[in-house]
């Protein structure tokens, strides 16, 4: 924590969920000792690896997903939500988008 999370679901015309995906945007410092991750209190500055999976200011992110649909599917509802998790008790919704797509 803190981090941003994007959750996406796709449901068919009967409301059955047919696809879902979640993506975290975080910045982490992981500490290793002898090749194994250890608690921050035991860290050694020479064994630190920095993993930046966050978004920079004014940076956008684009994702393409292949959603499997059956031959009888007439439409899908897509729901995408981005939320900011500051702590376990503090969560803020950043965006909530819903699209209905008819398959011809």
C-alpha atoms as one frame of an Amber mdcrd trajectory, in Angstrom:
protein
   0.000   0.000   0.000  -0.682   2.548  -1.291  -1.575   1.407  -4.787  -4.080
   1.793  -7.601  -6.073  -1.188  -8.850  -7.970  -1.588 -12.124 -10.701  -4.251
 -12.068 -12.487  -5.197 -15.279 -15.325  -7.673 -15.836 -17.268  -8.714 -18.927
 -20.719 -10.305 -18.641 -22.951 -11.769 -21.345 -26.599 -10.802 -21.994 -27.732
 -13.202 -19.231 -25.503 -11.485 -16.654 -23.037 -14.400 -16.521 -19.451 -13.221
 -16.018 -17.350 -14.525 -18.911 -14.096 -12.642 -18.331 -12.333 -10.683 -15.595
  -8.950  -9.090 -15.145  -7.294  -7.084 -12.380  -4.132  -5.001 -12.604  -2.162
  -3.364  -9.796  -0.189  -0.153 -10.225   2.371  -0.033  -7.417   5.877   1.075
  -6.566   7.734  -1.430  -4.403  11.153  -1.849  -2.896  11.889  -5.506  -2.249
  14.721  -6.564   0.030  16.693  -9.766  -0.495  19.214 -11.608   1.651  20.737
 -14.798   0.307  18.329 -14.749  -2.628  15.224 -14.686  -0.420  12.915 -11.767
   0.249  13.151 -10.508   3.853  11.332  -7.985   6.031  12.287  -4.322   5.602
  13.837  -4.230   9.106  16.489  -6.733   7.989  17.364  -5.043   4.696  20.808
  -4.568   3.267  21.160  -1.576   0.906  23.316  -3.663  -1.436  20.525  -6.239
  -1.804  17.634  -3.888  -2.661  15.653  -4.260  -5.883  13.219  -1.531  -6.913
  10.080  -2.567  -8.804   8.170   0.369 -10.251   4.822  -0.802 -11.615   3.146
   2.547 -11.025   1.937   5.222 -13.412   3.922   8.435 -13.729   2.193  11.817
 -13.640   0.143  12.417 -16.817   1.061   8.943 -18.111  -1.689   6.779 -19.600
  -1.990   3.023 -19.707  -3.613   1.014 -22.471  -4.593  -2.645 -22.326  -5.981
  -4.984 -24.972  -7.881  -8.082 -23.899  -9.199 -10.929 -26.023 -12.578 -11.855
 -24.539 -13.845 -15.325 -25.484 -17.559 -15.346 -26.348 -19.702 -18.285 -27.385
 -21.610 -18.428 -30.667 -24.931 -17.556 -28.967 -23.693 -14.375 -27.300 -25.751
 -11.390 -28.458 -24.272  -8.660 -26.280 -21.764  -8.023 -23.500 -21.555  -5.560
 -20.656 -18.083  -4.292 -19.796 -17.372  -2.775 -16.412 -14.033  -1.196 -15.490
 -13.245   0.415 -12.139 -10.072   2.109 -10.985  -9.642   2.585  -7.260  -6.920
   4.005  -5.060  -6.105   1.973  -1.964  -4.348   4.263   0.477  -4.617   1.824
   3.377  -6.827  -1.082   4.394  -9.373   1.366   5.784  -9.130   4.125   3.147
 -10.144   3.319  -0.431 -11.159   5.879  -3.053 -12.933   5.231  -6.367 -11.098
   7.042  -9.160 -13.138   5.972 -12.217 -16.063   3.682 -12.965 -16.948   2.975
 -16.615 -19.694   0.743 -18.035 -20.230  -0.095 -21.716 -22.919  -2.221 -23.400
 -21.829  -3.737 -26.713 -24.170  -5.503 -29.124 -22.586  -8.301 -31.146 -23.906
  -8.495 -34.695
